[in-house]
Amino acid sequence: MLTLVEARNAQGALLSLPLDDISGGFSVEDIQGLGPVKATVVSSSYAGQDGAQFQNIRREERSIILKLGLEPDYVTSSVRDLRNTLYNFFMTKSKVDLRFYDSDGLVVNISGWVE
């Protein structure tokens, strides 16, 4: 089970999003796109024979969708403050490195760009 998601922007700043703690002002509502992606196999058929010759295999691109909730405390942060914090990490066309932590100790790193 996932316990933590970290986002690191191109400037090296880190945003931690624990899945069971909203004290930072953010709640992780849903994460889509972490399952296996489809692979495309390329092969060439033999002329006049059964079968094919393997050429290449590649994975299709992955789209990870993070649905985040804003939980301001209105003393130290407002909705606007929280949104501005998110824009530092998830601005359109910016590079982001995501790190997912599992309760079993598994850590997965995924790099990509924000749509």
Residue, then its C-alpha position, 0 to 999 in steps of 0.5 A: m500500500l502506498t504511504l507517501v508520494e514525493a515530487r521534486n521540481a527542476q530547481g530541486a525543491l521537494l514536496s512531500l504528500p503523505l497519504d494518511d496525513i493532511s497536516g501539510g495542507f494537501s490530501v491525496e484523493d486518488i492516483q491513476g496510471l501506476g498499473p502496468v502499461k501496454a507493450t508493443v511488439v514489432s516483428s517481421s513475417y517470413a515469406g511463405q513460412d509460418g511464424a515471425q522474427f522478433q525485431n523490437i519491443r517498447r512500452e507505451e507512454r504512461s500518464i500519471i494523474l494525481k488528484l489532490g485536495l486542498e486542506p487549508d488551516y486558514v491560520t498559516s495557509s489559505v487555498r491560494d497559498l496551497r495552490n501557489t505551492l502546487y504550481n511550483f511543482f506542477m506547472t504546465k510543461s515543467k519537469v517533475d520527478l515523482r517518488f512513490y513509497d510503499s509500506d513494504g519498503l519499495v521505492v519507485n522513481i518516475s520522471g516526467w512532464v506536467e501536461 
